[in-house]
Amino acid sequence: MYAALWRSLPGPWPLRLLIALALVAAVALLLIFYGYPWVMQTYFPTPDPRIE
């Protein structure tokens, strides 16, 4: 799978490495800012302290 992704990236290997690192960083940021908060809110709701 990684070899197929590597072969599909354009350019020489330094450019491929830069693109691959940018893709990994983009996926990580999307997970941190959108994926994980959605999972925490959906599956692990925090109790509201105002409701008693």
C-alpha positions as CSV (number, residue, x, y, z in Angstrom):
1,M,0.0,0.0,0.0
2,Y,2.8,2.4,0.9
3,A,4.7,1.5,-2.3
4,A,1.7,2.2,-4.4
5,L,1.2,5.6,-2.7
6,W,4.9,6.4,-3.1
7,R,4.8,5.5,-6.8
8,S,1.7,7.7,-7.4
9,L,3.4,10.8,-6.1
10,P,5.0,13.1,-8.7
11,G,8.6,14.2,-9.0
12,P,12.0,12.9,-7.7
13,W,12.3,11.4,-4.3
14,P,13.0,14.6,-2.3
15,L,9.8,16.1,-3.6
16,R,7.9,12.9,-3.0
17,L,9.1,12.9,0.6
18,L,8.0,16.5,1.1
19,I,4.6,15.7,-0.4
20,A,4.2,12.6,1.8
21,L,5.1,14.5,4.9
22,A,2.6,17.2,4.1
23,L,-0.1,14.6,3.5
24,V,0.7,12.9,6.9
25,A,0.6,16.3,8.6
26,A,-2.7,17.2,7.0
27,V,-4.3,14.0,8.0
28,A,-3.0,14.4,11.6
29,L,-4.3,18.0,11.8
30,L,-7.7,16.9,10.4
31,L,-7.9,14.2,13.0
32,I,-6.9,16.4,15.9
33,F,-9.2,19.3,15.1
34,Y,-12.3,17.4,13.6
35,G,-12.1,13.7,14.1
36,Y,-11.2,13.3,17.8
37,P,-13.5,16.1,19.1
38,W,-16.4,14.5,17.2
39,V,-15.7,11.1,18.6
40,M,-15.3,12.5,22.2
41,Q,-18.6,14.4,21.9
42,T,-20.5,11.6,20.3
43,Y,-19.3,8.6,22.3
44,F,-18.0,10.1,25.5
45,P,-20.4,13.0,26.4
46,T,-19.4,15.0,29.4
47,P,-22.0,15.6,32.0
48,D,-23.4,19.2,32.2
49,P,-22.7,20.5,35.7
50,R,-25.6,23.0,35.3
51,I,-28.2,20.2,35.2
52,E,-28.8,18.8,38.6
